[in-house]
Amino acid sequence: MPPPRPEPMTRTDRPALPATAEALESIVAEVETRLAGLAAALLDREHRSVDAAAHELQRALARALDAFSQAAHRGGVPPALRQRLVSASGQVAAQRETLARATAALDRAMEILLPRQAPVYNAAGGAAFASGSGVARA
């Protein structure tokens, strides 16, 4: 007789997240590692690597939030770990700001290199460029 299959875990019966200082230390270290991985991927300018690194960082941050929330309810978080998580959060915000600036600069450059042109057809249905474009009308 085969062994019974384990039932899938639901949110209410998941094992509790570890809230010891050692566990929190490893969680913060993972966030820091994922943050460094995202920075490296951004420098490589490989969009697939950036997407994967950003996803992994997001997952690590979610785990950290859960663990730190649980630790806070159970008696507190060591100040040094709290400061490291705050620092990592600041680095995420700085990367977000840098990406926003780079995106805006790229948008401006693209607008200069590839200016938007008027539509080919106007509201009346006629060709907007036909009169000055050298196109012969039949």
C-alpha positions as a printed Julia matrix, in Angstrom:
138×3 Matrix{Float64}:
   0.0    0.0     0.0
   1.54   3.36   -1.0
   2.1    5.96    1.7
  -0.65   8.58    2.0
  -0.15  11.74   -0.02
   0.36  14.86    2.08
  -2.38  17.41    1.84
  -1.42  20.78    0.3
  -0.68  23.41    2.9
  -3.04  26.3     3.29
  -2.14  29.73    4.6
  -3.46  28.86    8.07
  -1.5   25.63    8.49
   1.88  26.75    7.15
   4.7   26.31    9.61
   5.46  29.44   11.54
   8.33  31.53   10.28
  11.4   31.35   12.48
  11.74  34.46   14.59
  15.1   33.86   16.25
  17.9   36.34   15.81
  19.83  33.77   13.75
  16.87  33.22   11.43
  16.33  36.95   11.06
  20.04  37.34   10.33
  19.82  34.85    7.45
  16.69  36.53    6.1
  18.36  39.96    6.11
  21.47  38.46    4.51
  19.28  37.0     1.76
  17.71  40.42    1.12
  21.16  41.98    0.94
  22.37  39.25   -1.43
  19.33  39.65   -3.69
  19.79  43.42   -3.68
  23.43  43.03   -4.75
  22.29  40.59   -7.44
  19.83  43.13   -8.81
  22.52  45.82   -8.85
  24.84  43.49  -10.79
  22.07  42.59  -13.25
  21.35  46.27  -13.82
  25.01  46.88  -14.59
  25.0   43.96  -17.07
  21.95  45.51  -18.78
  20.44  42.12  -19.52
  16.68  42.48  -19.13
  16.02  38.81  -18.34
  18.58  38.89  -15.54
  17.11  42.13  -14.22
  13.6   40.65  -14.23
  14.74  37.49  -12.45
  16.8   39.4    -9.88
  13.96  41.84   -9.21
  11.54  38.95   -8.72
  13.89  37.2    -6.3
  14.44  40.44   -4.37
  10.69  40.95   -4.14
  10.25  37.44   -2.73
  13.1   37.95   -0.24
  11.6   41.25    0.89
   8.2   39.62    1.37
   9.77  36.86    3.5
  11.65  39.48    5.51
   8.49  41.47    6.1
   6.65  38.38    7.33
   9.51  37.29    9.59
  10.12  40.75   11.04
   6.41  41.27   11.63
   6.2   37.96   13.45
   9.35  38.74   15.46
   7.94  42.13   16.45
   4.8   40.45   17.82
   6.88  37.91   19.74
   9.13  40.28   21.56
  11.04  42.49   19.21
  13.71  42.66   16.59
  17.36  43.24   17.43
  18.23  46.87   16.6
  21.22  45.92   14.41
  19.03  43.7    12.2
  16.32  46.33   12.04
  18.93  48.87   10.91
  20.24  46.51    8.22
  16.73  46.0     6.87
  16.11  49.75    6.88
  19.39  50.23    5.01
  18.38  47.62    2.42
  15.03  49.36    2.04
  16.85  52.62    1.4
  18.99  50.94   -1.25
  15.85  49.63   -2.97
  14.41  53.16   -2.98
  17.66  54.56   -4.39
  17.7   51.96   -7.18
  14.06  52.74   -7.97
  14.88  56.45   -8.21
  17.92  55.79  -10.41
  15.83  53.63  -12.74
  13.14  56.31  -12.93
  15.74  58.93  -13.91
  17.3   56.62  -16.5
  13.88  55.86  -17.96
  13.05  59.56  -18.22
  16.39  60.29  -19.91
  15.83  57.44  -22.35
  12.33  58.71  -23.13
  13.73  62.2   -23.86
  16.46  60.77  -26.09
  13.95  58.64  -27.99
  11.7   61.67  -28.5
  14.63  63.6   -30.02
  15.78  60.71  -32.21
  12.32  59.56  -33.24
   9.96  62.54  -33.01
   6.3   61.76  -33.2
   4.81  62.48  -36.59
   1.36  63.66  -37.45
  -1.13  60.94  -38.24
  -1.31  59.83  -41.86
  -5.04  60.53  -42.03
  -6.84  63.55  -40.65
 -10.3   63.67  -39.08
 -11.96  64.14  -42.47
 -10.36  60.95  -43.74
  -7.97  62.61  -46.17
  -4.25  62.05  -46.15
  -2.6   64.68  -43.98
   0.7   64.52  -45.87
  -0.7   64.18  -49.39
  -0.68  67.89  -50.21
   2.99  68.44  -49.44
   4.44  64.98  -49.84
   4.68  64.76  -53.61
   2.01  62.05  -53.73
  -0.03  62.28  -56.89
  -3.8   62.27  -56.52
  -5.95  60.4   -58.97
